Amino acid sequence: MKFKKNIAIVDLMGGLGNQLFQICFAKYLENNGVDVYLSEEWFHKNKQLSLLPKRKPIFDLNHFELKSMSTKNDLNFKLLEGVCNVSFFKKILNKKLFQQFTGHNFLINDIKKYNKFWGYWHNFVFIENQELYLHNSLLKNKLYSEHLQDNSGKTLLHIRKSDYKIINETLPESYYLESLNIIKNSGGFNSYDIFIDEENYDHQNKLFKNASNVYCDINEEPIITFSKMMNYSNYVLANSTFSLFPAILSENKASKIIYPQPWFLNQLYNSPVKSNWIPVKRN
């Protein structure tokens, strides 16, 4: 395996939105002169939590002009990682030669010669100014491109239930009602559609009853649902990257985009959002 000055392995993991964050993070590293490879090992090595929905790789990395980690390169890198973690070498070499980074935050000045990135990297710094790159890359996927329509004036509410019940991070109804009032009072509101990942919702609840459409395509390919979510200009986000990226990519000057504050209750987590978006407290 022939290494350049700095090399990074970025692990892909989680669902569609998380994978887009990791792809953007890889591109961020590449734009800063790092030789980057993406690994799909997480999906194949039983590293997923059994309580959560089974995830799979969504994207063709060639569409994003990024490199996949080959089996040979992976073995060579693991050998290097193993040597650096031996206590004798660790004290001498590890701080300068190799480091594994996790979480959401990273400073490019902390880069080592060999780097392993295992995490979700939910930080707007890593996706800033990458809208055109993402848009052009996603268009290469036919399942995505064929479901795009005009997005003018429409409002989307995203409700995340299924796996968020397990981690106790579902948003209250009051968050959505307050958010709709904000959009209505701003003059940017005619009607709204709901996207929800659970079939057994209360059809008589006023939030659902007043919606123009409720979409619950839990058996649909995620990239198709994601593409349909692109067809809006106003967004009431769940605390989920699945609706975050459509809002980023579809925003125009007239858009109103609302997000929950705090993003998560049970994690130390800065909302990965734009400064002009509107926070609404979750009660």
C-alpha positions in Angstrom: 0.0 0.0 0.0 1.5 3.3 -1.1 0.7 6.1 1.3 0.9 9.8 0.6 1.9 12.3 3.3 -1.3 12.0 5.2 -3.9 9.2 4.9 -7.3 8.9 6.5 -9.8 6.0 6.7 -13.4 7.3 7.3 -15.9 4.6 8.4 -19.3 4.8 6.9 -22.1 3.9 9.4 -25.7 4.5 10.2 -28.5 5.5 7.9 -28.7 7.8 4.8 -28.2 11.1 6.6 -25.4 9.9 8.7 -23.6 8.5 5.6 -24.0 11.8 3.9 -22.3 13.5 6.8 -19.4 11.0 6.6 -19.1 11.5 2.9 -19.0 15.3 3.4 -16.4 14.9 6.1 -14.3 12.7 3.8 -14.5 15.4 1.1 -13.6 18.0 3.7 -10.4 16.1 4.5 -9.6 15.6 0.9 -10.1 19.3 0.2 -7.4 19.8 2.9 -4.9 17.7 1.2 -5.5 14.3 2.9 -5.6 11.0 1.0 -9.0 9.6 2.0 -10.5 6.1 1.8 -14.0 5.2 3.0 -14.7 1.9 4.7 -18.0 0.0 4.8 -16.8 -2.5 7.4 -19.4 -1.3 10.0 -22.2 -2.7 7.9 -20.6 -6.2 7.5 -19.0 -6.9 10.8 -22.1 -7.1 13.1 -21.3 -3.8 14.6 -24.9 -2.5 14.4 -27.0 -2.5 17.6 -29.6 -5.2 17.4 -32.3 -2.9 18.8 -32.1 -0.4 16.0 -33.1 -0.9 12.3 -30.6 -2.7 10.1 -28.7 -0.3 8.0 -26.9 -0.8 4.7 -24.6 1.3 2.4 -26.8 3.7 0.4 -24.5 5.4 -2.1 -22.1 4.6 -4.9 -19.0 6.4 -3.8 -17.9 6.8 -7.4 -20.8 9.3 -7.7 -19.0 11.4 -5.1 -15.6 10.9 -6.6 -14.4 9.2 -3.4 -12.3 6.0 -2.9 -13.5 2.8 -1.2 -11.1 0.9 1.1 -9.9 -2.2 -0.7 -9.4 -5.5 1.3 -5.6 -5.3 0.7 -5.4 -1.7 1.8 -7.6 -2.4 4.8 -5.4 -5.3 6.0 -2.2 -3.1 5.6 -3.8 -0.3 7.5 -4.9 -2.6 10.3 -1.4 -4.0 10.6 -0.1 -0.5 11.0 -2.8 0.4 13.5 -2.0 -2.8 15.5 1.8 -1.9 15.6 1.0 1.6 16.8 -1.2 0.2 19.6 1.5 -2.1 21.0 2.6 -0.4 24.2 6.3 -0.3 23.3 5.6 1.5 20.0 2.7 3.5 21.3 4.7 5.8 23.6 7.3 6.4 20.8 5.3 6.6 17.7 1.6 6.8 18.2 1.2 10.5 19.0 2.9 11.5 15.8 2.2 8.6 13.5 -1.3 7.3 14.1 -4.5 8.4 15.8 -8.1 7.3 15.9 -10.6 10.2 16.1 -14.2 9.8 17.2 -17.3 11.9 17.7 -18.4 15.1 15.9 -15.5 17.5 16.2 -12.1 17.6 14.6 -9.5 20.2 13.8 -7.5 19.7 10.7 -4.3 20.8 12.5 -4.6 17.6 14.6 -4.1 15.4 11.5 -1.4 12.7 11.9 0.3 10.8 9.1 -2.1 7.9 9.5 -5.6 8.5 10.8 -8.8 6.5 11.5 -12.1 8.4 11.7 -14.9 6.5 13.5 -18.0 8.6 14.1 -20.9 10.5 12.7 -19.2 14.0 12.3 -22.5 15.9 12.8 -20.9 19.3 12.5 -22.0 22.0 10.0 -18.3 22.9 9.5 -17.8 19.7 7.5 -20.7 20.3 5.1 -20.4 24.1 4.7 -20.2 25.1 1.0 -20.6 21.6 -0.2 -24.2 22.0 -1.4 -23.3 22.0 -5.1 -21.0 19.0 -4.7 -23.7 17.0 -2.9 -26.4 18.1 -5.4 -24.4 17.1 -8.5 -23.2 13.9 -6.9 -26.7 12.8 -5.9 -28.1 13.5 -9.3 -26.0 10.6 -10.7 -28.4 8.3 -8.7 -31.4 7.6 -10.9 -33.6 6.7 -7.9 -32.9 10.1 -6.5 -33.1 12.2 -9.7 -36.3 10.8 -11.1 -38.4 11.8 -8.0 -37.3 15.5 -7.9 -40.0 18.1 -8.5 -40.6 21.9 -8.1 -40.3 22.7 -4.4 -41.8 26.2 -4.4 -43.9 27.2 -1.4 -44.5 23.8 0.2 -43.9 22.9 3.8 -42.7 19.6 5.1 -42.9 18.2 8.7 -40.6 15.3 9.5 -41.6 13.1 12.5 -39.1 10.5 13.6 -40.6 7.8 15.9 -39.5 4.2 15.5 -35.9 4.0 16.6 -36.1 7.3 18.5 -38.5 5.7 20.9 -35.7 3.3 21.9 -33.3 6.1 22.6 -35.9 8.4 24.1 -35.4 11.2 21.7 -38.9 11.7 20.1 -40.1 15.2 19.8 -43.4 16.4 21.4 -46.4 17.5 19.4 -46.1 21.0 20.9 -42.8 21.5 19.0 -44.5 20.9 15.6 -47.6 23.0 16.4 -45.4 26.0 17.5 -43.2 25.5 14.4 -46.3 25.6 12.1 -47.5 28.8 13.8 -44.1 30.4 13.2 -44.3 29.6 9.4 -47.9 30.6 9.2 -47.3 34.0 10.9 -44.3 34.6 8.6 -46.6 34.5 5.5 -44.9 31.4 4.1 -47.6 28.9 4.9 -50.4 27.4 2.8 -50.5 23.7 3.6 -48.1 21.1 4.9 -47.2 17.4 4.3 -45.9 15.0 7.0 -43.3 12.4 6.5 -43.3 9.8 9.4 -41.5 6.5 9.9 -44.3 4.8 11.8 -47.6 3.4 10.4 -49.6 3.4 13.7 -50.1 7.2 14.1 -53.4 8.8 15.3 -55.2 9.8 12.2 -57.6 11.9 14.2 -54.9 13.9 15.9 -55.2 17.5 14.6 -51.5 17.6 13.4 -52.2 14.7 11.1 -55.8 15.5 10.3 -54.9 19.0 9.1 -52.0 17.8 6.9 -52.6 17.7 3.1 -50.7 14.4 2.9 -49.1 12.0 5.3 -46.3 9.8 3.8 -45.3 6.7 5.6 -43.2 4.7 3.1 -41.3 2.6 5.6 -40.8 -0.2 3.0 -39.6 2.3 0.3 -35.9 2.6 -0.6 -34.5 5.4 1.7 -33.0 7.3 -1.3 -36.5 7.6 -2.9 -38.1 8.9 0.3 -35.2 11.3 0.7 -35.7 12.5 -2.9 -39.4 13.2 -2.3 -38.4 15.2 0.8 -36.4 17.5 -1.5 -39.6 18.9 -3.0 -40.3 21.5 -0.4 -39.1 25.0 0.5 -40.1 25.2 4.2 -39.1 22.5 6.7 -40.0 21.6 10.3 -37.1 19.3 11.0 -37.0 16.3 13.3 -33.7 15.9 15.2 -32.6 13.7 12.3 -30.1 14.1 9.5 -32.6 12.4 7.2 -34.6 15.7 7.0 -31.6 17.9 7.6 -30.0 17.4 4.2 -33.2 18.0 2.2 -33.5 21.4 4.0 -29.9 22.2 3.3 -30.1 21.3 -0.4 -33.6 22.8 -1.0 -33.3 26.1 0.9 -34.0 29.3 -1.0 -34.2 32.9 0.1 -37.9 32.6 1.1 -37.5 29.4 3.0 -38.3 29.0 6.7 -36.4 26.1 8.3 -37.1 25.2 11.9 -35.2 22.8 14.1 -35.5 21.5 17.7 -33.4 23.0 20.5 -31.7 21.1 22.0 -31.2 18.7 19.1 -30.8 15.8 21.5 -31.8 15.6 25.2 -29.5 12.8 26.2 -26.3 13.7 24.5 -23.9 16.6 24.5 -24.6 17.7 21.0 -24.5 20.9 19.1 -27.2 21.2 16.5 -25.6 20.8 13.0 -27.7 23.6 11.5 -27.2 26.9 9.7 -27.2 30.2 11.6 -30.2 31.6 9.8 -32.5 28.7 10.8 -35.1 29.1 13.5 -34.7 27.2 16.8 -37.8 26.1 18.7 -37.5 24.7 22.3 -38.7 21.2 22.8 -40.8 21.1 26.0 
